[in-house]
Amino acid sequence: MTRPDTAAVRPGEELPLDTLREVLRGKVEGDLERLEVTQFPGGFSNLTYLLRLGEREYVLRRAPLGPVAKGAHDMAREFHLLEKIHPVLDVAPEPLLLVEDPDLLGSPFYLMERRRGLVVRTQMPAEYRDLPDAPRQMSEAVADTLAQLHAVDIDAAGLRAIGKPEGFNARQVGGWAGRWRRARELLADSGDLPPPAELRDELVIAWLEAHTPEESAHTLVHNDLKLDNLMLDPADPSRVVALLDWEMTTVGDPLVDLGLTLTYWTMPEQPGRGANEIGASFPGFLSREGFIARYAQSSARHVTSDSVTWYEVLGHFKLAVIVLQIFARYRLGQTQDPRFAPLAGQAEWLIREAWRRISADSTGDEGAVSPADE
């Protein structure tokens, strides 16, 4: 038996059931009078709920509570994106209904199909504990899904227009640097982060700017592809049932995706703690080098450990920005979710890890930033 993958709705994040029934009436199948709502507990961004209407189930996605940045958490964009991706990538769930009126639930929302499987976070599921190859199979499944996503023909699927692939890498650095500085400014008097001279965040930005590569290719980029955004077959850890959380998907350099995935790929010998401590939690996972090699094989792209350093540093920096933005919302009282309280420490660790990668890779080439520059 698989354990429940939803929980009671967090206080303050409840949905108005009477309003929801009226909105859905005549638009979905199932018994609306038996409507039950639970919440998927993972994720720090958009809110995701399970709707049970008797024998029918749907997944509802909406933006987080509180003010959101312009252009962020765009439910219509995510819905229409899945409309195009679902027919060409079977791990993408089918979107079913978009409701754009923000006054009904406090935010636009959409419904998509419910898929069943295991989401692996910090513990090995009981279903896999007697399978000695499960860690290897799971890590290969992540690499293979990344390769499958990047193999989608963006022109045939009508997806090229969802992003601006030319100059993508340079815009990534500029955009995320601006978001980091704005979040830092919001927290300027809080003491939650060390000053820049100690944390070296501005040096990380300078290094990324000085070493920005040309795009290696133009493909679909998920922007948050990691183990716990995959749903796996309970009977087969190598089979991906669904890829989740499409909110940041765009078109750009596929190695940006690889770099962010590697940000989560903390191995036991790595100092500190990673974003998910995947390797440390599950001995037997592919090493960083093994994961890169598997992706290179599955994608038929020429990728080496050395060639992805810039992308890994960018991945650490992007994730630091995301968690600091979430922490700022928490610090300013825009959300009460207690899971957000330690995120300033997570952002600090990610910046320090980015600098460690830079320092380890520094070869004294022109434009390089070295520890002596601090």
C-alpha positions in Angstrom: 0.0 0.0 0.0 1.3 3.5 -0.8 1.0 6.1 1.9 -1.3 9.2 1.4 0.4 11.9 -0.7 -1.9 14.7 0.6 -2.5 16.2 4.0 -5.0 18.5 5.7 -5.0 22.0 4.2 -2.6 24.3 6.0 -4.4 26.9 8.2 -5.0 30.1 6.2 -4.8 28.3 2.8 -8.3 26.8 2.8 -10.5 27.1 -0.3 -14.1 28.4 -0.2 -15.9 25.2 -0.9 -19.3 26.7 -1.7 -17.8 29.0 -4.2 -15.7 26.2 -5.7 -18.8 24.0 -6.2 -20.5 26.8 -8.1 -17.5 27.5 -10.3 -17.1 23.8 -11.2 -20.8 23.0 -11.6 -21.3 21.7 -15.2 -17.6 21.9 -16.0 -16.3 18.7 -14.4 -17.5 15.2 -13.8 -18.1 13.9 -10.3 -20.3 14.5 -7.3 -19.8 18.1 -6.2 -21.9 17.6 -3.1 -19.3 15.1 -1.9 -16.4 17.6 -2.6 -13.4 17.1 -0.3 -10.2 19.1 -0.5 -6.8 18.1 0.8 -3.4 19.7 0.0 -0.2 18.4 -1.5 2.3 19.4 1.3 5.4 19.8 -0.8 6.6 22.8 -2.6 7.2 26.4 -1.5 5.6 28.3 -4.3 2.2 27.7 -6.0 -0.4 26.0 -3.8 -1.6 22.6 -5.0 -4.7 20.8 -3.8 -6.5 17.5 -4.4 -10.2 17.7 -5.1 -12.3 14.6 -4.6 -15.7 14.6 -6.1 -16.9 11.2 -5.1 -15.1 8.8 -7.4 -13.5 11.5 -9.5 -10.3 13.4 -8.5 -8.6 16.5 -9.9 -5.6 18.6 -9.0 -6.1 22.3 -8.5 -3.2 24.8 -8.8 -3.2 28.5 -7.7 -0.8 31.2 -6.8 0.5 31.5 -3.3 -1.1 33.9 -0.8 0.0 37.5 -0.5 1.4 39.9 -3.0 3.2 38.2 -6.0 5.7 39.8 -8.4 4.4 41.0 -11.7 4.5 38.1 -14.2 5.1 35.5 -11.6 2.7 32.6 -10.7 0.8 33.0 -14.0 -1.8 30.3 -13.9 -3.0 31.0 -17.5 0.6 30.7 -18.9 1.2 27.4 -17.0 -2.2 26.0 -18.2 -1.6 26.9 -21.9 1.9 25.7 -21.7 0.7 22.2 -20.5 -1.9 22.3 -23.3 1.0 22.2 -25.8 3.4 20.0 -23.9 1.0 17.2 -22.8 0.4 15.9 -26.3 4.2 15.6 -27.0 5.5 14.5 -23.6 3.6 11.8 -21.8 5.0 12.7 -18.3 3.3 16.1 -18.5 -0.2 16.0 -16.9 -3.2 17.0 -18.9 -4.7 20.5 -18.1 -8.5 20.4 -17.9 -10.0 23.8 -16.9 -8.7 27.3 -16.5 -10.5 29.9 -14.3 -8.9 33.4 -14.7 -11.3 35.4 -12.4 -9.1 36.2 -9.3 -12.1 37.1 -7.2 -13.5 33.6 -6.9 -10.7 31.9 -5.0 -8.5 34.9 -4.5 -6.3 34.0 -7.5 -6.7 32.5 -11.0 -6.5 28.7 -10.9 -6.6 25.7 -13.1 -7.5 22.0 -12.8 -5.4 19.2 -14.2 -5.7 15.4 -14.3 -4.7 13.5 -11.2 -1.9 11.0 -11.6 -0.9 8.5 -9.0 2.6 7.6 -7.9 5.4 8.1 -5.4 7.1 11.4 -4.8 10.4 10.8 -3.1 11.7 13.5 -0.8 13.9 12.7 2.2 13.2 9.0 2.9 13.4 5.9 0.8 9.8 4.8 0.2 8.8 1.4 1.8 7.9 0.2 -1.7 11.6 0.5 -2.8 13.5 -0.6 0.3 13.9 -4.2 -0.9 15.1 -3.1 -4.3 18.9 -2.6 -4.1 19.1 -0.9 -7.5 16.3 1.6 -6.6 18.7 4.6 -5.9 20.5 4.1 -9.2 17.2 3.6 -11.1 15.7 6.7 -9.6 18.8 8.9 -10.4 18.9 7.5 -13.9 15.2 8.3 -14.3 15.9 12.0 -13.4 18.7 12.2 -16.0 16.6 10.5 -18.6 13.5 12.7 -18.0 15.7 15.8 -18.3 17.0 14.4 -21.7 13.4 13.6 -22.9 12.3 17.1 -22.0 15.2 18.6 -24.0 14.4 16.4 -27.0 10.9 18.0 -27.5 10.7 19.7 -30.9 9.8 23.2 -29.7 8.9 24.4 -33.2 6.6 21.4 -34.1 4.9 21.8 -30.7 4.5 25.6 -31.0 6.6 26.2 -27.9 9.4 28.5 -29.2 7.4 31.6 -28.5 7.1 30.9 -24.8 10.6 32.2 -24.3 13.4 34.2 -25.9 16.2 31.7 -26.3 18.7 34.1 -27.9 20.7 35.8 -25.1 19.0 33.6 -22.6 22.1 33.0 -20.4 23.0 36.6 -20.1 19.4 37.5 -19.2 19.3 34.8 -16.6 22.3 36.4 -14.7 20.9 39.9 -15.0 17.4 38.9 -14.0 18.3 36.8 -11.0 20.9 39.3 -9.8 18.2 42.0 -9.8 15.8 39.7 -7.8 18.5 38.9 -5.3 19.3 42.5 -4.7 15.7 43.5 -4.3 15.1 40.6 -1.7 18.3 41.7 0.1 17.0 45.3 0.3 13.8 44.1 1.8 15.8 42.3 4.5 18.5 45.0 4.9 17.8 45.8 8.5 16.8 42.3 9.6 20.3 40.8 10.2 19.1 37.6 8.5 22.0 37.5 6.0 25.7 38.4 6.5 26.9 41.6 4.7 28.0 41.2 1.0 31.7 41.5 1.9 31.4 38.4 4.1 28.9 36.4 2.0 30.5 37.2 -1.4 27.2 37.3 -3.2 28.3 40.2 -5.3 31.4 38.3 -6.3 29.3 35.4 -7.4 27.3 37.7 -9.6 30.4 39.3 -11.0 31.9 35.8 -11.8 28.7 34.7 -13.5 28.6 37.9 -15.6 32.3 37.6 -16.6 32.0 33.9 -17.7 28.5 33.8 -19.3 28.7 31.2 -22.2 26.7 31.3 -25.4 23.7 29.0 -25.3 24.6 25.4 -26.0 21.2 24.8 -27.8 17.7 26.1 -27.7 15.3 23.7 -26.0 12.5 23.5 -23.5 13.8 24.3 -20.0 11.7 23.1 -17.0 13.8 25.3 -14.6 13.0 23.1 -11.5 13.6 19.5 -12.6 14.6 17.5 -9.5 13.7 14.2 -7.9 10.8 15.4 -5.8 9.2 17.0 -8.9 8.9 13.5 -10.4 6.2 11.1 -9.6 7.4 7.5 -9.8 5.7 4.1 -10.4 5.4 2.4 -6.9 6.3 -0.9 -8.6 9.2 0.4 -10.7 11.5 3.2 -9.6 12.8 3.6 -13.1 9.4 4.6 -14.5 8.3 8.2 -14.3 4.5 8.7 -14.0 4.5 12.5 -14.1 6.8 15.5 -14.1 5.3 18.3 -11.9 5.6 22.0 -11.2 5.8 23.6 -14.7 5.5 27.2 -13.5 9.0 28.4 -14.6 9.2 26.5 -17.9 10.6 28.4 -20.8 12.8 28.0 -23.9 16.6 28.4 -23.4 19.8 26.6 -22.8 19.2 23.0 -21.7 22.4 23.1 -19.6 20.7 25.6 -17.3 18.3 22.8 -16.4 21.2 20.4 -15.9 23.0 22.9 -13.6 20.0 23.4 -11.4 19.3 19.7 -11.1 22.9 19.2 -10.0 22.4 21.9 -7.4 20.1 19.4 -5.6 22.6 16.5 -6.2 24.5 16.7 -2.9 26.9 13.8 -2.3 28.0 12.5 1.1 31.5 14.0 0.7 30.2 17.4 -0.1 30.6 19.9 2.8 27.5 21.5 4.4 24.0 20.6 3.2 22.4 20.6 -0.2 19.0 21.8 -1.3 17.6 18.3 -0.8 20.6 16.1 0.3 19.6 13.5 -2.3 22.9 11.7 -2.4 23.5 11.8 1.3 20.0 10.6 2.0 20.1 7.7 -0.5 23.5 5.9 -0.8 23.7 4.2 -4.2 22.6 7.2 -6.2 24.7 8.1 -9.2 27.6 10.4 -8.4 27.6 13.9 -9.9 29.9 12.7 -12.6 27.8 9.6 -13.2 24.7 11.7 -13.5 26.3 14.0 -16.0 27.5 11.0 -18.0 24.0 9.5 -18.0 22.4 12.8 -19.2 25.1 13.1 -21.9 24.3 9.5 -23.1 20.5 9.9 -23.0 20.5 13.3 -24.6 23.4 12.6 -27.1 24.9 16.0 -26.1 28.6 16.5 -25.5 28.6 17.4 -21.8 31.5 17.0 -19.3 31.9 17.7 -15.7 34.1 20.7 -16.4 31.7 22.1 -19.0 28.8 22.5 -16.6 30.6 24.5 -13.8 29.1 27.8 -14.8 25.6 26.3 -15.0 26.0 24.7 -11.5 27.1 28.1 -10.1 24.1 29.7 -11.7 21.9 26.9 -10.3 23.1 27.6 -6.8 22.5 31.3 -7.2 19.0 31.0 -8.7 17.9 28.7 -6.0 19.4 31.1 -3.4 17.3 33.9 -4.9 14.1 31.8 -4.9 14.4 30.7 -1.3 15.4 34.3 -0.2 12.3 35.7 -1.9 10.1 33.2 -0.1 11.8 34.0 3.2 11.3 37.7 2.6 7.6 37.1 2.2 7.6 35.2 5.4 9.7 37.9 7.2 7.3 40.6 6.1 4.3 38.7 7.3 2.8 38.0 3.9 2.7 34.3 4.7 2.6 32.4 8.0 3.9 29.1 6.7 6.5 27.9 9.4 8.4 25.9 6.7 9.8 29.2 5.5 11.5 30.3 8.7 14.9 28.6 8.1 15.1 29.7 4.4 17.5 32.6 5.0 20.1 30.0 6.2 19.4 27.9 3.1 20.0 31.0 0.9 23.3 31.7 2.7 24.5 28.1 2.3 23.7 28.1 -1.4 25.7 31.4 -2.0 28.6 30.0 -0.1 28.5 26.8 -2.1 28.4 28.8 -5.3 31.5 30.6 -4.2 33.2 27.3 -3.2 32.6 26.0 -6.8 34.0 29.2 -8.2 37.1 29.0 -6.0 37.7 25.4 -6.9 37.4 26.1 -10.6 39.5 29.2 -10.6 42.5 28.8 -12.9 43.7 32.4 -13.1 42.2 33.0 -16.5 41.6 36.6 -17.6 38.4 37.9 -15.9 38.3 35.2 -13.3 37.3 36.2 -9.8 39.6 34.7 -7.2 39.5 34.6 -3.4 42.1 37.4 -3.4 39.6 39.7 -5.0 37.4 39.8 -1.9 
